[in-house]
């Protein structure tokens, strides 16, 4: 498996070396449906017709509605969910062999007016327009690529398709680039290849063009599952030629998504032929395309402006003068008086991905705090970093931290600081640190040996942890054993910047164990938090501040570090005041 960084390095060096093969996933980013979306729409139509029901396309987004429809399909002998022949079966049930009704349906559901081009679509349009992409093949029927080229270039762009296929291979041989081939046809014309019977044999001219291109270019496959045997047969046919995929075959797949067995077999077969063939995990099609585009040095500023469309502008809105009138509102923000200014910067012999960084951080058992910028930034002892990354690590240097967490290039810094602050505040206190959905929580540790400092929370709330009465987890294949859901008082923390000042935001909350069961405990959470308003919320803030600062005195300060040892670069020091921010009403 190759990383995005490796693919980016090869592609950006010479984009002209690569042809693209696009599936429905690339059009979904433009708001058009994928094959899976169409399958569910066809199921909905069949179910409503047979059961005399009325369900909209919005209704089908409901898990409960999907389950009801699928149960009906299972009971009536339809293919099981995710079976390869689902698409064909439902199309035949709805339309039979009426090609015109098929075309009208596809024309409506893939109408050009429904497409809203994303940045990934515009990048592809710019690559085609600027000559940095010479060939694109697709199984899609829509006009997203044509619209993309028109938007960035102002020129029309025509695809080779089944009804105009003869010239495709000739155009490739004559290097009449760019070439765009729709292997399954175009919904705007009479002939589309949609069902398994149609796809058993691809149009010979378009097929020959793809195989011919596979002898000249590397291929990048995006948004395509590999379920069509006719297409996979073309890729296998290309492997039998004299010079298959001279610049490699890169099949992109969404991170943590399943890869179809036919794709894995193709990649293995290509590797046995000596082809550089890899699966590349990506976040989204848009994220991949923007990453590739950013790293192309030869792009023109004019084309770059059309791709990105939105640009940052400096906005300077003066703050109003301080208020003087009542009431006085207490806020949940604490001033950060001193901040670390440096960290360790790690470079590597080969590019490292986020997953590798997170794996090392987890294995360090909270002895390393890591984030990823142009290098990997680190707090923690250098020897721990060298041990964690082992031979992959090349250099360890000191790096100055930016002084503004709001700038677009510094967004990773916010989470870096928040994690370090959380470990610093939890150290030597009966608290655990957990992260969920980008937020950091300090959680009362019910198993702590020393619960000193929790007295005010006990007095205000009673218990600070326990089991949720009558609520148990739902068994899953990964967690087949049901367990009772637990809870604990918690504090969500974050860092915000206003002007030149940094603030620690504290928000009392309740943590649920395991976190996936939070929705099951919603009623319990609502009851427990129902009276946390005004005076009680104010007292709750005081109780947490007493725990964190180990004092009831106002205007106190603490200096905290996340680790017990290490020099000032390895072990960042934060100084915080417990005097919360406040606000008064402006003068009328």
RAZI-V710952 format. One record per backbone hydrogen bond with DSSP energy under -0.5 kcal/mol. NH is the residue of the N-H (numbers start at 1). CO is the residue of the C=O. Records with the same first field share a line. If there is no record, write none. Layout:
NH->CO, CO
This chain:
2->279
7->3
8->4
9->5
10->6
11->7
12->8
13->9
14->10, 11
17->14
18->15
19->218
20->135
21->220
22->137
23->222
25->223
26->23
27->23, 24
28->24
29->25
30->27
31->28
32->27
38->34
39->35
40->36
41->37
42->38
43->39
44->40
45->41
46->42
47->43
48->44
49->45
50->46
51->47
52->48
53->48
60->56
61->58
62->59
66->62
67->63
68->64
69->65
70->66
71->67
72->68
73->69
74->70
75->71
76->72, 73
77->74
78->73
83->80
86->83
89->85
90->86
91->87
92->88
93->89
94->90
95->91
96->91, 92
98->95
99->97
102->98
103->99
104->100
105->101
106->102
107->103
108->104
109->105
110->106
111->108
114->111
115->112
116->30
117->115
122->118
123->119
124->120
125->121
126->122
127->123
128->124
129->125
130->126
131->128
132->127
133->127
134->18
136->179
137->20
138->181
139->22
147->143
148->144
149->145
150->146
151->147
152->148
153->149
154->150
155->149
160->180
164->161
165->162
168->165
169->165
170->166
171->167
172->168
173->169
174->170
175->172
176->171
177->175
179->134
181->136
182->160
183->138, 181
184->138
185->182
186->191
187->141
189->186
192->190
193->184
194->192
199->195
200->196, 197
201->198
207->203
208->204
209->205
210->206
211->207
212->208
213->209
214->210
215->211, 212
216->213
217->213
218->17
219->248
220->19
221->250
222->21
229->227
232->228
233->229
234->230
235->231
236->232
237->233
238->234
239->235
240->236, 237
241->238
244->241
245->214
246->243
248->245
249->276
250->219
251->249, 278
252->221, 250
253->280
255->282
257->254
260->225
263->260
264->260
265->261
266->262
267->263
268->264
269->265
270->266
271->267
272->268
273->269
274->271
275->270
277->275
278->249
280->251
281->2, 279
282->253
288->284
289->285
290->286
291->287
292->288
293->289
294->290
295->291
296->293
297->295
299->296
304->300
305->301
306->302
307->303
308->304
309->305
310->308
318->316
324->585
325->585
329->327, 583
330->328
331->581
334->504
335->579
336->502
337->335, 575
338->575
343->399
344->378
345->397
346->376
347->395
349->392
357->353
358->354
359->355
360->356
361->357
362->358
363->359
364->360
365->362
366->361
369->379
371->377
373->371, 375
376->346
377->371, 375
378->344
379->369
380->570
384->381
385->381
386->382
387->383
388->384
389->385
390->386
392->389
393->390
394->347
395->347
397->345
399->343
401->341
407->404
410->407
411->408
413->410
414->410, 411
415->411
416->412
417->413
418->414
419->415
420->416
421->417
422->418
423->419
424->420
425->421
426->422
427->423
429->426
431->426, 429
432->443
434->441
436->439
439->436
440->493
441->434
442->491
443->432, 441
444->489
445->430
446->444
448->445
451->449
454->451
458->454
459->455
460->456
461->457
462->458
463->461
466->487
468->485
469->467
471->468
472->470
473->483
475->473
476->479
482->480
485->471
486->513
487->466
488->511
489->464
490->509
491->442
492->507
493->440
494->505
496->503
498->501
501->498
503->496
504->334
505->494, 503
506->332
507->492
509->490
511->488
513->486
517->514
518->515
520->517
521->517, 518
522->519
525->521
526->522
527->523
528->524
529->525
530->526, 527
532->529
533->531
536->533
537->533
538->534
539->535
540->536
541->537
542->538
543->539
544->540
545->541
546->542
547->543
548->544
549->545
550->546
556->553
558->576
560->574
562->572
571->567
572->570
574->560
575->338
576->558
577->335
578->556
580->578
581->333
583->329
585->325, 327
